[in-house]
Amino acid sequence: MLNLIVPSFARTVAHRCISICNCAGIRLVVTILAATALTSHAQIPLAEQLKNSSFKIAHECYVDNNWEIFVMNADGSGAVNLTHTPKVNEHYPQVSPDGSKLCFSVDEGEGREAIRSLYVMDIDGRHRKKLADHAREPFWRADGKVIGFLGQEFPKFNVMDFYTSGMNFYELSTGNIEAHVNSTNLHHLYNPSWSADGKWIVATVHAGMGVDHAILLIEAHGSRIINLKIPGCRPCLSPDGKQIAWGAGDHELAAAPINLDAETPAVGDWRLHIKDETNKIYHVDWSPDSRFLSFSRGPEGEGDLSKPGTFQSACEIVGVYAGGWNICAVSAQGQGVIDLNAVTHPDFCELSTNGWSNKEPAWFRANH
């Protein structure tokens, strides 16, 4: 265990101490050295930690009067436009667990006649393929073999994120689409996220399924539905399967442990609050190692209809222009409150800076 948690210089000191200390003393020395190593790591500025990571982040961005999907390094450098499609608008990127593919939604047409479709492509932008029309809110199963998505409530388009009915699963190897076993009872959901073990799907429901507004845990291959009884929306389960992050309000994100193995899964005590009294903060997402959180941040607004391919509603909604919004990140390893109006550089990092309606960040490992 010593070799796993303590750096080499600390192991040397520890081994010397072992020769002169009793067992209780050894445990004390190891504990002190491990704590020192962790503290030293925590003092490294977040931007530097992200620069040295192997992660990247995909996100949507409004550039040259068009919605595109960009990919950047975890520290915000090296941004690349993956789509370059002036006649259609791409949104809501979601990267496969192995980092090889990206699914997303595409809007074609204007107003109520617009059609939102589900697409998938390689992470480098090649082999683009349409999977389904009138499809929203894609999300990956942890094995990367299935993409879940929500159906549109009615044929006529509506920009509202909870304008959904039913849930479907697209099998990548066969192209088959299978409805969730309880699909007919799944209504007005949005922002689904699959658990690491594949057993549960977490999502928000708004004015449907017998509740006004709630974050629900939905059995992936059964009929159980559990109200997690936490306020807010847009939940995201961590890749390690142990935590959940969500938007607790327009100006607050939260993270807490979640026990998905219990007979009745439940959320534990909130351990991390991210607050911003000035700006809205939305679209929280976990890094692949569950150590960092990214999110969208910007001023309140209801869009700008002078921008082609956009709609009017709350600025955090997909397809609504959000001027001044950028992608940001914080460490998810601590606890307590992170006040974004008062943090120092080691606590917080703004990854994009152009304010071009940067929203919906999605982390992945740069293996491909």
SULZIPE-V681968 format. One record per residue. RES is the residue in one letter. OMEGA is omega as a letter, one per 30 degrees, with the letter a starting at -180 (999 if undefined). Layout:
BEGIN
res = <RES	RES>
omega = <OMEGA	OMEGA>
END
This chain:
BEGIN
res = <M	L	N	L	I	V	P	S	F	A	R	T	V	A	H	R	C	I	S	I	C	N	C	A	G	I	R	L	V	V	T	I	L	A	A	T	A	L	T	S	H	A	Q	I	P	L	A	E	Q	L	K	N	S	S	F	K	I	A	H	E	C	Y	V	D	N	N	W	E	I	F	V	M	N	A	D	G	S	G	A	V	N	L	T	H	T	P	K	V	N	E	H	Y	P	Q	V	S	P	D	G	S	K	L	C	F	S	V	D	E	G	E	G	R	E	A	I	R	S	L	Y	V	M	D	I	D	G	R	H	R	K	K	L	A	D	H	A	R	E	P	F	W	R	A	D	G	K	V	I	G	F	L	G	Q	E	F	P	K	F	N	V	M	D	F	Y	T	S	G	M	N	F	Y	E	L	S	T	G	N	I	E	A	H	V	N	S	T	N	L	H	H	L	Y	N	P	S	W	S	A	D	G	K	W	I	V	A	T	V	H	A	G	M	G	V	D	H	A	I	L	L	I	E	A	H	G	S	R	I	I	N	L	K	I	P	G	C	R	P	C	L	S	P	D	G	K	Q	I	A	W	G	A	G	D	H	E	L	A	A	A	P	I	N	L	D	A	E	T	P	A	V	G	D	W	R	L	H	I	K	D	E	T	N	K	I	Y	H	V	D	W	S	P	D	S	R	F	L	S	F	S	R	G	P	E	G	E	G	D	L	S	K	P	G	T	F	Q	S	A	C	E	I	V	G	V	Y	A	G	G	W	N	I	C	A	V	S	A	Q	G	Q	G	V	I	D	L	N	A	V	T	H	P	D	F	C	E	L	S	T	N	G	W	S	N	K	E	P	A	W	F	R	A	N	H>
omega = <a	a	a	a	a	l	a	a	l	l	l	l	a	a	l	l	a	a	a	a	l	a	l	l	l	a	l	a	a	l	a	a	l	l	l	l	l	l	l	l	a	a	l	a	a	a	l	l	a	l	a	a	l	a	l	a	l	l	l	a	l	a	a	l	a	l	l	l	l	l	l	l	a	l	l	a	l	a	a	l	a	a	l	a	a	a	l	a	l	a	l	l	l	a	l	a	l	l	a	a	a	l	a	l	a	l	l	a	a	l	a	l	a	l	l	a	l	l	l	l	l	a	l	l	a	l	l	a	l	a	a	l	a	a	a	l	a	l	a	l	a	l	l	a	a	l	l	l	a	l	l	a	l	a	l	a	l	a	a	a	a	l	a	l	l	l	a	l	l	l	a	a	a	a	l	l	a	l	l	a	a	a	a	l	a	a	l	l	l	l	l	l	a	l	a	a	l	a	a	l	l	a	l	l	a	l	l	l	l	l	l	a	a	l	a	l	a	l	a	a	l	a	a	l	a	l	a	l	l	a	l	a	l	l	l	l	a	l	l	l	a	a	l	l	a	l	a	l	a	a	a	l	a	l	a	l	l	a	a	l	a	l	l	a	a	l	l	a	l	a	a	l	l	a	l	a	a	a	l	l	a	l	a	a	a	l	a	l	l	a	a	l	l	a	l	a	l	a	l	l	l	l	a	a	l	l	l	l	l	a	a	l	l	a	l	a	l	l	l	a	a	a	l	a	l	l	a	l	l	l	l	a	a	l	a	a	l	l	a	l	a	a	l	a	l	a	a	l	l	a	l	a	a	l	a	l	l	a	l	l	l	a	l	l	a	a	a	999>
END
